[in-house]
Amino acid sequence: MLQLKPFVPLEDHSQQLLPLLLAAAENECLSSHLYYHLLNDSTVLTPMLVTNLQLALVETNAHHEGMLKSIKRLGGKPRIKSVTTRFSAMKLAPYQLVKMLYESDAFLAATYTDICTLTMEYDYQIFDLSYRNLSEKVHHLDQVKSILHSHQYAEQANKKEKTL
């Protein structure tokens, strides 16, 4: 026999949801900075990759804004400045930028999955936003992964040339 779950108001989930939204907003901010810095270092990018990464940057900024609106709607306050301050002090090589971007986007995909699971039956607005963001993050991960693999291959080839 089918058993229905009792309805639990969103307030009971907001204590779990708000930290996830804050983490997503912070990491979207970090990803945005990483995309920006990667786009400014054209040594590892083809014109097609530049176009794809520019689109990913626009989408990441939209994700960040959506998370900020959701946080404010739930009565939370974002703490974004700490991420940008920490990142602005870093000077990373292109490969490190790509690797850090991949890790940030992978974290975001997992976070959006958790948000979707938590809000599926309780908050359709946050669920819908998180589901769309998750879908785009998976696409971003595929793009960044291809850059990582091509860069790793190029590094291995350079090492072989140096040893010969």
DSSP file (Angstrom, degrees, kcal/mol; ACC not computed):
  #  RESIDUE AA STRUCTURE BP1 BP2  ACC     N-H-->O    O-->H-N    N-H-->O    O-->H-N    TCO  KAPPA ALPHA  PHI   PSI    X-CA   Y-CA   Z-CA
    1    1 A M              0   0    0      0, 0.0     2,-0.3     0, 0.0     0, 0.0   0.000 360.0 360.0 360.0 140.6    0.0    0.0    0.0
    2    2 A L        -     0   0    0      1,-0.0     2,-0.5     2,-0.0     0, 0.0  -0.556 360.0-158.1 -74.5 128.1    1.2    3.5   -0.9
    3    3 A Q        -     0   0    0     -2,-0.3     2,-0.3     0, 0.0    -1,-0.0  -0.932   7.2-142.9-110.7 131.0    2.1    5.6    2.1
    4    4 A L        -     0   0    0     -2,-0.5     3,-0.0     1,-0.0    -2,-0.0  -0.697  19.1-119.5 -90.3 141.7    2.2    9.4    1.9
    5    5 A K        -     0   0    0     -2,-0.3     2,-0.1     1,-0.1     3,-0.0  -0.549  33.5-108.6 -74.4 142.5    4.8   11.4    3.7
    6    6 A P        -     0   0    0      0, 0.0     2,-0.3     0, 0.0    -1,-0.1  -0.477  40.4-101.4 -68.4 144.6    3.4   13.9    6.2
    7    7 A F        -     0   0    0     -2,-0.1   115,-0.1    -3,-0.0    -3,-0.0  -0.500  36.9-165.9 -69.2 129.7    3.8   17.5    5.0
    8    8 A V        -     0   0    0     -2,-0.3     5,-0.1    -3,-0.0    -1,-0.0  -0.979  22.3-122.3-117.9 119.8    6.7   19.2    6.7
    9    9 A P    >>  -     0   0    0      0, 0.0     3,-1.4     0, 0.0     4,-0.5  -0.189  22.9-112.9 -60.4 154.6    6.7   23.0    6.4
   10   10 A L  H >> S+     0   0    0      1,-0.3     4,-1.9   112,-0.2     3,-1.4   0.801 110.6  72.7 -58.5 -31.6    9.8   24.6    4.8
   11   11 A E  H 3> S+     0   0    0      1,-0.3     4,-0.6     2,-0.2    -1,-0.3   0.857  93.7  54.6 -54.7 -35.2   10.8   26.2    8.1
   12   12 A D  H <4 S+     0   0    0     -3,-1.4    -1,-0.3     1,-0.2    -2,-0.2   0.786 114.5  40.5 -69.1 -25.9   11.8   22.8    9.4
   13   13 A H  H XX S+     0   0    0     -3,-1.4     4,-2.7    -4,-0.5     3,-1.1   0.635  93.7  82.4 -93.8 -16.7   14.1   22.4    6.4
   14   14 A S  H 3X S+     0   0    0     -4,-1.9     4,-2.5     1,-0.3    -2,-0.1   0.799  84.4  60.8 -64.5 -27.2   15.4   26.0    6.3
   15   15 A Q  H 3< S+     0   0    0     -4,-0.6    -1,-0.3     1,-0.2    -2,-0.1   0.837 115.1  35.0 -66.8 -30.3   18.0   25.2    9.0
   16   16 A Q  H <> S+     0   0    0     -3,-1.1     4,-0.9    -4,-0.2    -2,-0.2   0.802 119.5  51.5 -85.7 -33.6   19.5   22.6    6.7
   17   17 A L  H  X S+     0   0    0     -4,-2.7     4,-2.5     1,-0.2     3,-0.2   0.894  98.6  61.0 -74.7 -42.7   18.8   24.6    3.5
   18   18 A L  H  X S+     0   0    0     -4,-2.5     4,-2.6     1,-0.2     5,-0.2   0.896 103.2  49.5 -58.6 -45.9   20.4   27.9    4.4
   19   19 A P  H  > S+     0   0    0      0, 0.0     4,-2.3     0, 0.0    -1,-0.2   0.879 111.8  50.5 -61.3 -34.8   23.9   26.6    4.9
   20   20 A L  H  X S+     0   0    0     -4,-0.9     4,-2.4    -3,-0.2    -2,-0.2   0.915 111.0  47.9 -66.7 -42.4   23.7   24.8    1.5
   21   21 A L  H  X S+     0   0    0     -4,-2.5     4,-2.6     2,-0.2    -1,-0.2   0.900 111.9  50.1 -64.1 -40.7   22.5   28.0   -0.2
   22   22 A L  H  X S+     0   0    0     -4,-2.6     4,-2.4    -5,-0.2    -2,-0.2   0.913 111.3  48.5 -63.3 -43.1   25.3   30.0    1.4
   23   23 A A  H  X S+     0   0    0     -4,-2.3     4,-2.4    -5,-0.2    -2,-0.2   0.899 111.9  49.9 -64.0 -40.4   27.9   27.4    0.3
   24   24 A A  H  X S+     0   0    0     -4,-2.4     4,-2.4     2,-0.2    -2,-0.2   0.925 110.9  48.8 -64.5 -44.3   26.5   27.4   -3.2
   25   25 A A  H  X S+     0   0    0     -4,-2.6     4,-2.0     2,-0.2    -2,-0.2   0.916 112.5  48.4 -62.2 -43.5   26.6   31.3   -3.4
   26   26 A E  H  X S+     0   0    0     -4,-2.4     4,-2.1     1,-0.2    -1,-0.2   0.919 114.2  45.0 -63.2 -43.9   30.2   31.4   -2.1
   27   27 A N  H  X S+     0   0    0     -4,-2.4     4,-2.8     2,-0.2    -1,-0.2   0.814 109.3  55.1 -74.7 -28.5   31.4   28.7   -4.6
   28   28 A E  H  X S+     0   0    0     -4,-2.4     4,-2.4     2,-0.2    -1,-0.2   0.901 108.8  50.0 -65.1 -39.0   29.5   30.3   -7.5
   29   29 A C  H  X S+     0   0    0     -4,-2.0     4,-2.1    -5,-0.2    -2,-0.2   0.930 112.1  46.9 -62.8 -45.6   31.4   33.5   -6.6
   30   30 A L  H  X S+     0   0    0     -4,-2.1     4,-2.4     1,-0.2    -2,-0.2   0.929 111.9  50.2 -62.0 -46.0   34.7   31.6   -6.6
   31   31 A S  H  X S+     0   0    0     -4,-2.8     4,-3.0     1,-0.2     5,-0.2   0.894 107.9  54.4 -60.0 -40.1   33.9   29.8   -9.9
   32   32 A S  H  X S+     0   0    0     -4,-2.4     4,-2.4     1,-0.2    -1,-0.2   0.928 109.6  46.7 -59.6 -45.6   33.0   33.2  -11.4
   33   33 A H  H  X S+     0   0    0     -4,-2.1     4,-2.6     2,-0.2    -1,-0.2   0.891 112.4  50.5 -63.9 -39.3   36.4   34.6  -10.4
   34   34 A L  H  X S+     0   0    0     -4,-2.4     4,-2.5     2,-0.2    -2,-0.2   0.921 110.9  48.1 -66.0 -44.0   38.2   31.4  -11.7
   35   35 A Y  H  X S+     0   0    0     -4,-3.0     4,-2.6     2,-0.2    -2,-0.2   0.930 112.2  50.6 -60.1 -44.5   36.4   31.6  -15.1
   36   36 A Y  H  X S+     0   0    0     -4,-2.4     4,-1.4    -5,-0.2    -2,-0.2   0.939 113.5  43.4 -59.9 -49.0   37.3   35.3  -15.4
   37   37 A H  H  X S+     0   0    0     -4,-2.6     4,-0.6     1,-0.2    -1,-0.2   0.866 113.3  52.1 -68.2 -35.2   40.9   34.7  -14.6
   38   38 A L  H >< S+     0   0    0     -4,-2.5     3,-0.9     1,-0.2     6,-0.2   0.903 107.9  51.8 -66.2 -40.7   41.1   31.7  -16.9
   39   39 A L  H 3< S+     0   0    0     -4,-2.6    -1,-0.2     1,-0.2    -2,-0.2   0.806 105.9  55.6 -66.0 -28.3   39.6   33.7  -19.8
   40   40 A N  H 3< S+     0   0    0     -4,-1.4     2,-0.8    -5,-0.2    -1,-0.2   0.634  99.6  64.7 -79.0 -12.9   42.2   36.4  -19.2
   41   41 A D    X<  +     0   0    0     -3,-0.9     3,-0.8    -4,-0.6    -1,-0.2  -0.836  64.1 176.2-109.2  92.6   45.0   33.8  -19.7
   42   42 A S  G >   +     0   0    0     -2,-0.8     3,-0.7     1,-0.2    -1,-0.1   0.334  52.0  99.2 -82.8   8.7   44.5   32.8  -23.3
   43   43 A T  G 3  S+     0   0    0      1,-0.2    -1,-0.2     3,-0.0    -2,-0.0   0.780  92.2  34.0 -68.4 -24.9   47.5   30.4  -23.4
   44   44 A V  G <  S+     0   0    0     -3,-0.8     2,-0.4    -6,-0.2    -1,-0.2   0.354 104.3  90.8-108.7   5.0   45.4   27.3  -22.8
   45   45 A L    <   -     0   0    0     -3,-0.7   102,-0.0    -4,-0.1    -3,-0.0  -0.856  55.0-155.0-115.7 137.2   42.3   28.3  -24.7
   46   46 A T     >  -     0   0    0     -2,-0.4     4,-2.4     1,-0.1     5,-0.2  -0.577  41.7-102.4 -89.9 164.2   41.1   27.8  -28.2
   47   47 A P  H  > S+     0   0    0      0, 0.0     4,-1.9     0, 0.0     5,-0.1   0.867 124.2  52.4 -56.8 -35.8   38.5   30.3  -29.7
   48   48 A M  H  > S+     0   0    0      1,-0.2     4,-2.3     2,-0.2     5,-0.2   0.914 109.5  48.4 -66.5 -41.9   35.8   27.6  -29.2
   49   49 A L  H  > S+     0   0    0      2,-0.2     4,-3.0     1,-0.2     5,-0.3   0.887 107.8  55.5 -64.7 -37.9   36.8   27.2  -25.6
   50   50 A V  H  X S+     0   0    0     -4,-2.4     4,-2.3     1,-0.2    -1,-0.2   0.935 108.9  47.4 -59.6 -45.5   36.8   30.9  -25.0
   51   51 A T  H  X S+     0   0    0     -4,-1.9     4,-1.9     1,-0.2    -2,-0.2   0.924 114.1  46.7 -61.2 -45.8   33.2   31.1  -26.3
   52   52 A N  H  X S+     0   0    0     -4,-2.3     4,-2.2     1,-0.2    -2,-0.2   0.894 113.6  48.2 -64.7 -40.4   32.1   28.2  -24.1
   53   53 A L  H  X S+     0   0    0     -4,-3.0     4,-2.3     2,-0.2    -1,-0.2   0.839 108.0  54.8 -71.8 -32.0   33.8   29.6  -21.0
   54   54 A Q  H  X S+     0   0    0     -4,-2.3     4,-2.1    -5,-0.3    -1,-0.2   0.925 110.1  46.8 -64.4 -42.7   32.3   33.0  -21.6
   55   55 A L  H  X S+     0   0    0     -4,-1.9     4,-2.5     1,-0.2    -2,-0.2   0.909 111.2  51.6 -63.1 -42.0   28.9   31.4  -21.6
   56   56 A A  H  X S+     0   0    0     -4,-2.2     4,-2.6     1,-0.2    -2,-0.2   0.872 108.0  52.9 -62.8 -36.6   29.7   29.4  -18.5
   57   57 A L  H  X S+     0   0    0     -4,-2.3     4,-2.3     2,-0.2    -1,-0.2   0.922 109.7  47.6 -64.4 -44.2   30.8   32.7  -16.8
   58   58 A V  H  X S+     0   0    0     -4,-2.1     4,-1.9     2,-0.2    -2,-0.2   0.927 114.4  46.8 -62.0 -45.2   27.5   34.4  -17.6
   59   59 A E  H  X S+     0   0    0     -4,-2.5     4,-2.4     1,-0.2    -2,-0.2   0.897 110.7  52.5 -64.7 -40.2   25.6   31.3  -16.3
   60   60 A T  H  X S+     0   0    0     -4,-2.6     4,-2.4     1,-0.2    -1,-0.2   0.902 108.5  50.2 -63.4 -41.2   27.7   31.2  -13.2
   61   61 A N  H  X S+     0   0    0     -4,-2.3     4,-2.2     1,-0.2    -1,-0.2   0.888 110.6  50.1 -63.4 -38.2   27.0   34.8  -12.4
   62   62 A A  H  X S+     0   0    0     -4,-1.9     4,-2.4     2,-0.2    -2,-0.2   0.889 109.2  51.7 -66.5 -38.7   23.3   34.1  -12.9
   63   63 A H  H  X S+     0   0    0     -4,-2.4     4,-2.4     2,-0.2    -2,-0.2   0.924 109.0  51.2 -61.2 -44.0   23.5   31.1  -10.5
   64   64 A H  H  X S+     0   0    0     -4,-2.4     4,-2.3     1,-0.2    -2,-0.2   0.932 110.6  47.5 -59.8 -47.6   25.2   33.4   -8.0
   65   65 A E  H  X S+     0   0    0     -4,-2.2     4,-2.2     1,-0.2    -1,-0.2   0.897 111.1  51.9 -62.0 -40.8   22.4   36.0   -8.2
   66   66 A G  H  X S+     0   0    0     -4,-2.4     4,-2.0     1,-0.2    -1,-0.2   0.895 109.8  48.8 -63.2 -40.5   19.7   33.3   -7.9
   67   67 A M  H  X S+     0   0    0     -4,-2.4     4,-2.5     2,-0.2    -1,-0.2   0.900 109.1  53.0 -66.0 -40.1   21.3   31.9   -4.8
   68   68 A L  H  X S+     0   0    0     -4,-2.3     4,-2.4     1,-0.2    -2,-0.2   0.910 109.3  49.0 -61.4 -41.9   21.6   35.4   -3.3
   69   69 A K  H  X S+     0   0    0     -4,-2.2     4,-2.3     1,-0.2    -1,-0.2   0.904 111.7  49.1 -64.1 -40.7   17.9   35.9   -3.9
   70   70 A S  H  X S+     0   0    0     -4,-2.0     4,-1.5     2,-0.2    -2,-0.2   0.898 110.8  50.2 -65.6 -40.2   17.0   32.6   -2.3
   71   71 A I  H  <>S+     0   0    0     -4,-2.5     5,-2.8     1,-0.2     4,-0.3   0.933 112.2  47.0 -63.0 -46.1   19.2   33.3    0.7
   72   72 A K  H ><5S+     0   0    0     -4,-2.4     3,-1.3     1,-0.2    -2,-0.2   0.880 107.9  56.4 -64.3 -37.7   17.5   36.7    1.2
   73   73 A R  H 3<5S+     0   0    0     -4,-2.3    -1,-0.2     1,-0.3    -2,-0.2   0.839 108.5  47.8 -62.7 -32.5   14.0   35.2    0.8
   74   74 A L  T 3<5S-     0   0    0     -4,-1.5    -1,-0.3    -3,-0.2    -2,-0.2   0.418 123.2-106.3 -88.6   1.9   14.8   32.7    3.6
   75   75 A G  T < 5S+     0   0    0     -3,-1.3    -3,-0.2    -4,-0.3     2,-0.1   0.606  75.5 133.1  87.5  11.6   16.1   35.6    5.8
   76   76 A G      < -     0   0    0     -5,-2.8    -1,-0.3    -6,-0.2    -2,-0.0  -0.434  50.2-133.0 -90.8 168.8   19.8   34.7    5.6
   77   77 A K        -     0   0    0     -2,-0.1     2,-0.0     2,-0.0    -9,-0.0  -0.986  20.7-129.5-124.0 122.9   22.7   37.1    4.8
   78   78 A P        -     0   0    0      0, 0.0     2,-0.2     0, 0.0     3,-0.1  -0.342   8.0-155.8 -69.3 151.4   25.4   36.1    2.3
   79   79 A R        +     0   0    0    -57,-0.1     4,-0.4     1,-0.1     3,-0.3  -0.554  39.8 141.4-124.2  65.2   29.0   36.2    3.2
   80   80 A I    >>  +     0   0    0      1,-0.2     4,-1.6    -2,-0.2     3,-1.1   0.810  52.5  73.0 -81.0 -33.3   30.6   36.6   -0.2
   81   81 A K  H 3> S+     0   0    0      1,-0.3     4,-2.4     2,-0.2     5,-0.2   0.813  89.6  61.6 -58.4 -32.2   33.4   39.1    0.4
   82   82 A S  H 3> S+     0   0    0     -3,-0.3     4,-2.1     1,-0.2    -1,-0.3   0.881 104.6  48.5 -62.6 -37.2   35.5   36.5    2.2
   83   83 A V  H <> S+     0   0    0     -3,-1.1     4,-2.5    -4,-0.4    -1,-0.2   0.941 113.4  45.1 -68.4 -47.5   35.7   34.3   -0.9
   84   84 A T  H  X S+     0   0    0     -4,-1.6     4,-2.3     1,-0.2    -2,-0.2   0.868 113.1  51.2 -67.3 -34.6   36.7   37.1   -3.2
   85   85 A T  H  X S+     0   0    0     -4,-2.4     4,-0.8    -5,-0.2    -1,-0.2   0.922 111.9  46.5 -67.0 -43.8   39.2   38.5   -0.7
   86   86 A R  H >< S+     0   0    0     -4,-2.1     3,-0.5    -5,-0.2     4,-0.3   0.912 115.9  45.7 -63.3 -41.9   40.9   35.0   -0.3
   87   87 A F  H >< S+     0   0    0     -4,-2.5     3,-1.8     1,-0.2    -2,-0.2   0.872 101.7  63.8 -72.2 -36.3   40.9   34.4   -4.1
   88   88 A S  H 3< S+     0   0    0     -4,-2.3    -1,-0.2     1,-0.3    -2,-0.2   0.751  99.4  56.2 -62.6 -22.1   42.3   37.9   -5.1
   89   89 A A  T << S+     0   0    0     -4,-0.8    -1,-0.3    -3,-0.5     2,-0.2   0.645  90.2  95.2 -82.0 -14.3   45.5   37.1   -3.2
   90   90 A M    <   -     0   0    0     -3,-1.8     2,-0.5    -4,-0.3    -3,-0.0  -0.552  53.4-166.4 -83.1 140.6   46.1   33.9   -5.2
   91   91 A K        +     0   0    0     -2,-0.2     2,-0.3     2,-0.0    -3,-0.0  -0.935  22.7 178.5-121.7 104.9   48.4   33.8   -8.3
   92   92 A L        -     0   0    0     -2,-0.5    -2,-0.0     2,-0.0     0, 0.0  -0.814  29.6-119.1-113.9 147.4   47.7   30.6  -10.0
   93   93 A A     >  -     0   0    0     -2,-0.3     4,-2.3     1,-0.1     3,-0.3  -0.399  40.4-103.1 -71.4 157.9   49.1   29.0  -13.2
   94   94 A P  H  > S+     0   0    0      0, 0.0     4,-2.5     0, 0.0     5,-0.2   0.884 122.6  51.5 -53.6 -42.1   46.5   28.2  -15.9
   95   95 A Y  H  > S+     0   0    0      1,-0.2     4,-2.6     2,-0.2     5,-0.2   0.905 109.9  49.7 -63.3 -39.6   46.5   24.5  -15.0
   96   96 A Q  H  > S+     0   0    0     -3,-0.3     4,-2.7     2,-0.2    -1,-0.2   0.885 109.6  52.0 -65.1 -38.1   45.9   25.3  -11.3
   97   97 A L  H  X S+     0   0    0     -4,-2.3     4,-2.5     2,-0.2    -2,-0.2   0.935 111.5  46.3 -60.8 -46.4   43.0   27.6  -12.3
   98   98 A V  H  X S+     0   0    0     -4,-2.5     4,-2.4     2,-0.2    -2,-0.2   0.914 113.9  47.9 -64.9 -42.7   41.4   24.9  -14.4
   99   99 A K  H  X S+     0   0    0     -4,-2.6     4,-2.2     2,-0.2    -1,-0.2   0.924 113.6  46.9 -64.5 -43.8   41.9   22.2  -11.6
  100  100 A M  H  X S+     0   0    0     -4,-2.7     4,-2.4     1,-0.2    -2,-0.2   0.882 111.7  52.0 -65.1 -37.8   40.5   24.6   -9.0
  101  101 A L  H  X S+     0   0    0     -4,-2.5     4,-2.7    -5,-0.2     5,-0.2   0.905 108.6  50.5 -64.0 -42.4   37.5   25.4  -11.2
  102  102 A Y  H  X S+     0   0    0     -4,-2.4     4,-2.4     1,-0.2    -2,-0.2   0.931 111.7  47.7 -61.3 -45.3   36.8   21.8  -11.8
  103  103 A E  H  X S+     0   0    0     -4,-2.2     4,-2.2     2,-0.2    -2,-0.2   0.891 112.7  48.9 -63.8 -39.9   36.8   21.1   -8.0
  104  104 A S  H  X S+     0   0    0     -4,-2.4     4,-2.3     2,-0.2    -2,-0.2   0.926 113.1  46.1 -65.7 -44.9   34.6   24.1   -7.4
  105  105 A D  H  X S+     0   0    0     -4,-2.7     4,-2.4     2,-0.2    -2,-0.2   0.860 111.4  52.4 -67.8 -34.5   32.1   23.1  -10.0
  106  106 A A  H  X S+     0   0    0     -4,-2.4     4,-2.0    -5,-0.2    -1,-0.2   0.911 109.7  49.3 -65.9 -41.1   32.1   19.5   -8.8
  107  107 A F  H  X S+     0   0    0     -4,-2.2     4,-2.5     1,-0.2    -2,-0.2   0.916 111.0  50.5 -61.2 -42.6   31.3   20.8   -5.3
  108  108 A L  H  X S+     0   0    0     -4,-2.3     4,-3.2     2,-0.2     5,-0.2   0.899 106.9  53.3 -64.2 -40.7   28.5   22.9   -6.7
  109  109 A A  H  X S+     0   0    0     -4,-2.4     4,-1.8     1,-0.2    -1,-0.2   0.919 112.2  45.4 -60.3 -42.5   27.0   20.0   -8.5
  110  110 A A  H  X S+     0   0    0     -4,-2.0     4,-2.1     2,-0.2    -2,-0.2   0.902 113.4  50.0 -66.5 -40.3   26.9   18.0   -5.3
  111  111 A T  H  X S+     0   0    0     -4,-2.5     4,-2.5     1,-0.2    -2,-0.2   0.921 110.1  49.3 -65.2 -44.0   25.5   20.9   -3.4
  112  112 A Y  H  X S+     0   0    0     -4,-3.2     4,-2.6     1,-0.2    -1,-0.2   0.854 108.4  54.6 -64.6 -33.3   22.8   21.5   -5.9
  113  113 A T  H  X S+     0   0    0     -4,-1.8     4,-2.3    -5,-0.2    -1,-0.2   0.929 109.9  46.7 -62.6 -44.4   21.9   17.8   -5.7
  114  114 A D  H  X S+     0   0    0     -4,-2.1     4,-2.3     2,-0.2    -2,-0.2   0.905 112.2  50.1 -63.6 -41.5   21.5   18.1   -2.0
  115  115 A I  H  X S+     0   0    0     -4,-2.5     4,-2.3     2,-0.2    -2,-0.2   0.920 110.6  49.8 -63.9 -43.0   19.4   21.3   -2.3
  116  116 A C  H  X S+     0   0    0     -4,-2.6     4,-1.3     1,-0.2    -2,-0.2   0.923 111.2  49.1 -60.6 -44.3   17.2   19.6   -4.9
  117  117 A T  H  < S+     0   0    0     -4,-2.3     4,-0.3     1,-0.2    -1,-0.2   0.903 114.3  45.9 -61.4 -41.3   16.7   16.6   -2.6
  118  118 A L  H  < S+     0   0    0     -4,-2.3    -1,-0.2     1,-0.2     3,-0.2   0.838 121.8  34.7 -72.4 -33.7   15.9   18.8    0.3
  119  119 A T  H >X S+     0   0    0     -4,-2.3     4,-2.2    -5,-0.2     3,-1.0   0.441  82.7 107.9-103.4  -0.2   13.4   21.1   -1.5
  120  120 A M  T 3< S+     0   0    0     -4,-1.3    -1,-0.2     1,-0.3    -2,-0.1   0.849  97.0  19.3 -49.3 -44.9   11.8   18.6   -3.9
  121  121 A E  T 34 S+     0   0    0     -4,-0.3    -1,-0.3    -3,-0.2     3,-0.1   0.391 130.3  45.6-106.9   2.7    8.5   18.5   -2.1
  122  122 A Y  T <4 S+     0   0    0     -3,-1.0     2,-0.3     1,-0.2  -112,-0.2   0.719 114.7  24.5-122.5 -28.5    8.7   21.7   -0.1
  123  123 A D     X  -     0   0    0     -4,-2.2     4,-2.4     1,-0.1    -1,-0.2  -0.752  53.4-177.7-145.7  92.7    9.9   24.7   -2.1
  124  124 A Y  H  > S+     0   0    0     -2,-0.3     4,-2.6     1,-0.2     5,-0.2   0.797  82.3  57.7 -65.5 -29.1    9.4   24.5   -5.8
  125  125 A Q  H  > S+     0   0    0      2,-0.2     4,-2.3     1,-0.2    -1,-0.2   0.953 112.4  38.2 -67.7 -49.0   11.1   27.8   -6.5
  126  126 A I  H  > S+     0   0    0      2,-0.2     4,-2.7     1,-0.2     5,-0.2   0.882 116.7  53.5 -69.1 -37.3   14.4   26.8   -5.0
  127  127 A F  H  X S+     0   0    0     -4,-2.4     4,-2.8    -8,-0.3     5,-0.2   0.951 110.7  46.1 -59.8 -49.1   14.1   23.3   -6.3
  128  128 A D  H  X S+     0   0    0     -4,-2.6     4,-2.3     2,-0.2     5,-0.2   0.925 114.6  47.0 -61.7 -46.0   13.6   24.6   -9.9
  129  129 A L  H  X S+     0   0    0     -4,-2.3     4,-2.5     1,-0.2    -1,-0.2   0.932 115.1  46.1 -60.8 -46.7   16.5   27.1   -9.6
  130  130 A S  H  X S+     0   0    0     -4,-2.7     4,-2.7     2,-0.2    -2,-0.2   0.871 111.0  52.4 -66.4 -37.6   18.8   24.4   -8.1
  131  131 A Y  H  X S+     0   0    0     -4,-2.8     4,-2.2    -5,-0.2    -1,-0.2   0.917 111.8  45.6 -65.6 -42.9   17.8   21.8  -10.7
  132  132 A R  H  X S+     0   0    0     -4,-2.3     4,-2.1    -5,-0.2    -2,-0.2   0.917 114.0  49.2 -64.8 -42.5   18.5   24.2  -13.6
  133  133 A N  H  X S+     0   0    0     -4,-2.5     4,-2.6    -5,-0.2    -2,-0.2   0.905 109.9  51.9 -62.7 -41.5   21.8   25.2  -12.0
  134  134 A L  H  X S+     0   0    0     -4,-2.7     4,-2.3     2,-0.2    -1,-0.2   0.922 108.3  51.3 -60.2 -45.2   22.7   21.5  -11.5
  135  135 A S  H  X S+     0   0    0     -4,-2.2     4,-1.4     1,-0.2    -1,-0.2   0.913 113.2  44.5 -59.5 -43.8   22.1   20.8  -15.2
  136  136 A E  H  X S+     0   0    0     -4,-2.1     4,-2.5     1,-0.2    -1,-0.2   0.865 110.2  55.4 -70.5 -35.5   24.3   23.7  -16.3
  137  137 A K  H  X S+     0   0    0     -4,-2.6     4,-2.9     2,-0.2    -2,-0.2   0.890 104.3  53.6 -64.1 -38.8   27.0   22.7  -13.8
  138  138 A V  H  X S+     0   0    0     -4,-2.3     4,-1.7     1,-0.2    -1,-0.2   0.911 110.4  47.5 -61.9 -40.8   27.2   19.2  -15.2
  139  139 A H  H  X S+     0   0    0     -4,-1.4     4,-1.8     2,-0.2    -2,-0.2   0.912 111.5  50.4 -64.9 -43.0   27.7   20.8  -18.6
  140  140 A H  H  X S+     0   0    0     -4,-2.5     4,-2.9     1,-0.2     5,-0.3   0.905 107.3  54.7 -61.1 -41.9   30.4   23.1  -17.2
  141  141 A L  H  X S+     0   0    0     -4,-2.9     4,-2.7     1,-0.2    -1,-0.2   0.899 105.8  51.9 -60.1 -41.0   32.1   20.1  -15.6
  142  142 A D  H  X S+     0   0    0     -4,-1.7     4,-1.8     2,-0.2    -1,-0.2   0.917 112.1  46.5 -61.1 -43.0   32.3   18.4  -19.0
  143  143 A Q  H  X S+     0   0    0     -4,-1.8     4,-1.6     2,-0.2    -2,-0.2   0.934 114.9  44.9 -65.1 -46.5   33.9   21.4  -20.6
  144  144 A V  H  X S+     0   0    0     -4,-2.9     4,-2.6     1,-0.2    -2,-0.2   0.875 110.0  56.1 -67.5 -36.8   36.4   22.0  -17.8
  145  145 A K  H  X S+     0   0    0     -4,-2.7     4,-2.6    -5,-0.3    -1,-0.2   0.895 105.3  51.9 -62.2 -39.5   37.3   18.3  -17.7
  146  146 A S  H  X S+     0   0    0     -4,-1.8     4,-2.1     2,-0.2    -1,-0.2   0.876 110.0  49.0 -65.6 -35.7   38.1   18.4  -21.4
  147  147 A I  H  X S+     0   0    0     -4,-1.6     4,-2.4     2,-0.2    -2,-0.2   0.917 110.8  50.9 -66.8 -42.9   40.5   21.3  -20.7
  148  148 A L  H  X S+     0   0    0     -4,-2.6     4,-2.5     1,-0.2    -2,-0.2   0.928 111.7  46.7 -59.2 -46.6   42.1   19.4  -17.8
  149  149 A H  H  X S+     0   0    0     -4,-2.6     4,-2.2     1,-0.2    -1,-0.2   0.904 113.3  47.7 -66.0 -41.4   42.7   16.3  -20.0
  150  150 A S  H  X S+     0   0    0     -4,-2.1     4,-2.0     1,-0.2    -1,-0.2   0.877 113.8  48.0 -67.8 -35.6   44.1   18.3  -22.9
  151  151 A H  H  X S+     0   0    0     -4,-2.4     4,-2.3     2,-0.2    -2,-0.2   0.888 111.0  50.1 -71.9 -38.9   46.4   20.3  -20.6
  152  152 A Q  H  X S+     0   0    0     -4,-2.5     4,-2.2     2,-0.2    -2,-0.2   0.898 110.9  50.3 -64.0 -40.0   47.6   17.1  -18.8
  153  153 A Y  H  X S+     0   0    0     -4,-2.2     4,-2.1     1,-0.2    -2,-0.2   0.909 110.4  49.4 -63.9 -42.2   48.3   15.5  -22.2
  154  154 A A  H  X S+     0   0    0     -4,-2.0     4,-2.2     1,-0.2    -2,-0.2   0.890 110.5  50.6 -64.8 -39.5   50.3   18.6  -23.2
  155  155 A E  H  X S+     0   0    0     -4,-2.3     4,-2.2     2,-0.2    -2,-0.2   0.902 110.0  49.8 -64.8 -41.1   52.3   18.6  -19.9
  156  156 A Q  H  X S+     0   0    0     -4,-2.2     4,-2.1     1,-0.2    -2,-0.2   0.898 110.6  50.0 -64.5 -40.1   53.1   14.9  -20.4
  157  157 A A  H  X S+     0   0    0     -4,-2.1     4,-2.1     1,-0.2    -1,-0.2   0.895 110.0  50.7 -65.5 -39.8   54.3   15.5  -24.0
  158  158 A N  H  X S+     0   0    0     -4,-2.2     4,-2.0     2,-0.2    -2,-0.2   0.900 109.3  51.1 -64.1 -40.4   56.5   18.4  -22.8
  159  159 A K  H  X S+     0   0    0     -4,-2.2     4,-1.7     1,-0.2    -2,-0.2   0.904 109.7  49.9 -63.5 -41.5   58.0   16.2  -20.1
  160  160 A K  H  X S+     0   0    0     -4,-2.1     4,-1.1     1,-0.2    -1,-0.2   0.896 110.0  50.6 -64.3 -39.9   58.8   13.5  -22.7
  161  161 A E  H  < S+     0   0    0     -4,-2.1     3,-0.2     1,-0.2    -1,-0.2   0.878 109.2  51.4 -64.1 -38.2   60.4   16.1  -25.0
  162  162 A K  H  < S+     0   0    0     -4,-2.0    -1,-0.2     1,-0.2    -2,-0.2   0.835 108.6  50.9 -69.3 -33.0   62.6   17.4  -22.2
  163  163 A T  H  <        0   0    0     -4,-1.7    -1,-0.2     1,-0.2    -2,-0.2   0.715 360.0 360.0 -78.1 -20.1   63.9   14.0  -21.2
  164  164 A L     <        0   0    0     -4,-1.1    -1,-0.2    -3,-0.2    -2,-0.2   0.477 360.0 360.0 -81.4 360.0   64.9   13.1  -24.8
